[in-house]
Amino acid sequence: MNPLFKDADFRKASGSGTGDCVEVAITEHTTDVVGLRDSKNPRSTVLVIAPGEWLALTGGAL
């Protein structure tokens, strides 16, 4: 687990139901990065991306 996201509140899309998916965390102490993790393995690696990359990813998913 990336120490920046140790106490972060990860969230997943409300439409994901109970299935496994990607969770995201954007916190006030990590405003310059976005954390992504696998919901079925929350203690594993956190992928850290820049806010612009997150916007490009989510904008392309619409």
GROMACS elastic network, one bead per residue, 0.5 to 0.9 nm:
[ bonds ]
;  ai    aj funct       b0    kb
    1     4     6  0.84908   500
    1     5     6  0.72233   500
    1     6     6  0.67090   500
    1    42     6  0.82479   500
    1    43     6  0.57176   500
    1    44     6  0.56888   500
    1    45     6  0.52744   500
    1    46     6  0.59776   500
    2     5     6  0.56361   500
    2     6     6  0.65431   500
    2    35     6  0.87783   500
    2    44     6  0.88272   500
    2    45     6  0.68646   500
    2    46     6  0.59012   500
    2    47     6  0.85091   500
    2    48     6  0.85918   500
    3     7     6  0.83772   500
    4     7     6  0.79518   500
    4     8     6  0.79341   500
    4    29     6  0.78974   500
    4    30     6  0.68508   500
    4    35     6  0.88246   500
    5     9     6  0.82027   500
    5    10     6  0.86855   500
    5    25     6  0.76392   500
    5    26     6  0.89016   500
    5    27     6  0.82574   500
    5    30     6  0.79779   500
    5    35     6  0.71822   500
    5    46     6  0.79492   500
    8    25     6  0.63789   500
    8    26     6  0.78558   500
    8    27     6  0.66308   500
    9    24     6  0.83999   500
    9    25     6  0.61213   500
    9    26     6  0.81734   500
    9    27     6  0.77644   500
   10    23     6  0.56926   500
   10    24     6  0.51980   500
   10    26     6  0.79406   500
   10    35     6  0.82727   500
   10    36     6  0.81857   500
   10    37     6  0.82627   500
   10    39     6  0.89642   500
   11    14     6  0.87259   500
   11    22     6  0.85198   500
   11    23     6  0.50901   500
   11    24     6  0.53617   500
   11    25     6  0.64329   500
   12    15     6  0.84685   500
   12    16     6  0.70862   500
   12    21     6  0.71675   500
   12    22     6  0.64112   500
   12    24     6  0.63437   500
   12    39     6  0.80817   500
   13    16     6  0.53979   500
   13    17     6  0.81646   500
   13    21     6  0.84946   500
   13    22     6  0.84124   500
   13    23     6  0.76773   500
   13    24     6  0.88871   500
   14    17     6  0.66419   500
   16    19     6  0.62739   500
   16    20     6  0.78722   500
   16    21     6  0.70794   500
   17    20     6  0.85407   500
   18    21     6  0.88395   500
   19    39     6  0.87456   500
   19    40     6  0.87306   500
   20    38     6  0.74615   500
   20    39     6  0.56185   500
   20    40     6  0.56141   500
   21    37     6  0.85386   500
   21    38     6  0.61143   500
   21    39     6  0.54967   500
   21    40     6  0.73645   500
   22    36     6  0.65194   500
   22    37     6  0.56373   500
   22    39     6  0.57414   500
   22    40     6  0.87107   500
   23    35     6  0.81928   500
   23    36     6  0.56123   500
   23    37     6  0.53292   500
   23    38     6  0.62378   500
   23    39     6  0.59088   500
   23    42     6  0.87340   500
   24    34     6  0.71000   500
   24    35     6  0.56176   500
   24    37     6  0.66530   500
   25    30     6  0.88690   500
   25    34     6  0.60169   500
   25    35     6  0.50639   500
   25    36     6  0.65653   500
   25    37     6  0.86464   500
   26    29     6  0.85064   500
   26    30     6  0.64756   500
   26    31     6  0.64482   500
   26    32     6  0.87887   500
   26    33     6  0.72073   500
   26    34     6  0.52183   500
   26    35     6  0.65870   500
   27    30     6  0.51429   500
   27    31     6  0.59786   500
   27    33     6  0.87094   500
   27    34     6  0.80717   500
   28    31     6  0.54990   500
   29    32     6  0.84718   500
   30    33     6  0.55715   500
   30    34     6  0.72056   500
   30    35     6  0.87268   500
   31    34     6  0.73710   500
   31    51     6  0.80639   500
   32    49     6  0.88539   500
   32    50     6  0.65384   500
   32    51     6  0.65728   500
   33    48     6  0.62726   500
   33    49     6  0.56185   500
   33    51     6  0.57973   500
   33    54     6  0.89790   500
   34    47     6  0.81431   500
   34    48     6  0.56297   500
   34    49     6  0.52813   500
   34    50     6  0.60693   500
   34    51     6  0.60722   500
   34    53     6  0.88634   500
   34    54     6  0.70627   500
   35    46     6  0.59252   500
   35    47     6  0.56456   500
   35    49     6  0.65702   500
   35    50     6  0.89582   500
   36    45     6  0.86928   500
   36    46     6  0.55128   500
   36    47     6  0.50103   500
   36    48     6  0.64529   500
   36    49     6  0.79855   500
   37    40     6  0.88336   500
   37    41     6  0.77404   500
   37    42     6  0.63980   500
   37    43     6  0.85680   500
   37    44     6  0.74580   500
   37    45     6  0.67192   500
   37    47     6  0.62860   500
   38    41     6  0.54395   500
   38    42     6  0.59171   500
   38    43     6  0.87887   500
   38    44     6  0.76580   500
   38    45     6  0.82942   500
   38    46     6  0.80854   500
   39    42     6  0.53487   500
   41    44     6  0.56640   500
   41    45     6  0.86363   500
   42    45     6  0.79771   500
   42    46     6  0.84231   500
   43    46     6  0.83729   500
   49    52     6  0.82458   500
   49    53     6  0.62628   500
   49    54     6  0.67967   500
   50    53     6  0.52524   500
   50    54     6  0.64781   500
   50    55     6  0.88692   500
   51    55     6  0.62587   500
   51    56     6  0.86596   500
   52    55     6  0.50886   500
   52    56     6  0.62090   500
   52    57     6  0.85906   500
   53    56     6  0.50439   500
   53    57     6  0.60877   500
   53    58     6  0.86110   500
   54    57     6  0.50399   500
   54    58     6  0.60890   500
   54    59     6  0.82413   500
   55    58     6  0.52484   500
   55    59     6  0.56734   500
   55    60     6  0.82729   500
   56    59     6  0.51019   500
   56    60     6  0.59941   500
   56    61     6  0.86100   500
   57    60     6  0.53377   500
   57    61     6  0.64230   500
   58    61     6  0.50459   500
   58    62     6  0.68176   500
   59    62     6  0.57321   500
